[in-house]
Amino acid sequence: MFRASALTAALAALAFAGPALAAPPTVMSLDSCADQYVLALSPRGSIVGLSARADDRDSYMRASARGLPVRRATTEAVLAVRPDIVVRYWGGDARLEDALRRRGIRVVRINEATDFDGVRANVRAVSAALGQPGAGDGLIARMDAKLARASGAWAGDAALYFTPSGFTTGPGSLVDAMLRAAGMTNLAAGSTWKPIPLERLVIDPPKAFVLGFFDTFAVAMQRWGPGRHQALRRRLAGRTVASLPSSILGCPAWFAADGPELLAKARGR
């Protein structure tokens, strides 16, 4: 009787332990944005491939990428390691997703996000697919804490977002959501992304600029684009309230909240 009960208990314990002992899915990312999600949400030992840009200067999680395998965003490269899941924002050609799905490999897409609700949806979707919903909830909680601290810091003061190539962005972009999250009024209106005439900025510049991508384009802008113009750079020098690093701008992810946080700190919050 005792042996039978012990055997039953042991079998029950194994049955309950089975899911907990199951290995996490192996995963590969196809582009820089997907790299950030995979590095933040997937156990290191289950990552079988990252993009070639995973440790570039504009990669938010670049320190975590070191030592992990780098692979091309091609069907052949993916099939060579056959991950359970592939995470993608834009990487690979238009036929890649269908090709992988036909071969039984799940593709998880990161969607474009124009506000922080869209970012939350991305984090929840990817973390659930990778079997790490708790980790996703943690990223969202940290993002929301930064947004709460930055809220209203600029009390409606106006600023213009500006990149080295001379572009700005209006409503309907994640950058616009960053400005608004810090209490700023975005001076750009109309279409989401558009160039600004250099003459307008030199002759009648706004009182405040928020720069973006100037950290990684600092060398390039010496050779091309409105950002290299000396008269404009003098205007920027006296009116720039913050320069947002490229590592938080190229991907609709939780670290977009670093933007409002930097803007709030520039205001003394």
Secondary structure as GFF3:
##gff-version 3
##sequence-region A 1 269
A	DSSP	alpha_helix	2	21	.	.	.	ID=ss1
A	DSSP	beta_strand	27	29	.	.	.	ID=ss2
A	DSSP	alpha_helix	32	41	.	.	.	ID=ss3
A	DSSP	three_ten_helix	44	46	.	.	.	ID=ss4
A	DSSP	beta_strand	47	49	.	.	.	ID=ss5
A	DSSP	alpha_helix	62	65	.	.	.	ID=ss6
A	DSSP	alpha_helix	75	81	.	.	.	ID=ss7
A	DSSP	beta_strand	85	88	.	.	.	ID=ss8
A	DSSP	alpha_helix	96	102	.	.	.	ID=ss9
A	DSSP	beta_strand	106	109	.	.	.	ID=ss10
A	DSSP	alpha_helix	116	129	.	.	.	ID=ss11
A	DSSP	alpha_helix	133	150	.	.	.	ID=ss12
A	DSSP	beta_strand	158	162	.	.	.	ID=ss13
A	DSSP	beta_strand	167	169	.	.	.	ID=ss14
A	DSSP	alpha_helix	174	181	.	.	.	ID=ss15
A	DSSP	beta_strand	185	186	.	.	.	ID=ss16
A	DSSP	beta_strand	193	195	.	.	.	ID=ss17
A	DSSP	alpha_helix	198	203	.	.	.	ID=ss18
A	DSSP	beta_strand	209	212	.	.	.	ID=ss19
A	DSSP	three_ten_helix	220	222	.	.	.	ID=ss20
A	DSSP	three_ten_helix	226	228	.	.	.	ID=ss21
A	DSSP	alpha_helix	230	239	.	.	.	ID=ss22
A	DSSP	beta_strand	240	244	.	.	.	ID=ss23
A	DSSP	three_ten_helix	246	248	.	.	.	ID=ss24
A	DSSP	three_ten_helix	254	257	.	.	.	ID=ss25
A	DSSP	alpha_helix	258	266	.	.	.	ID=ss26
###
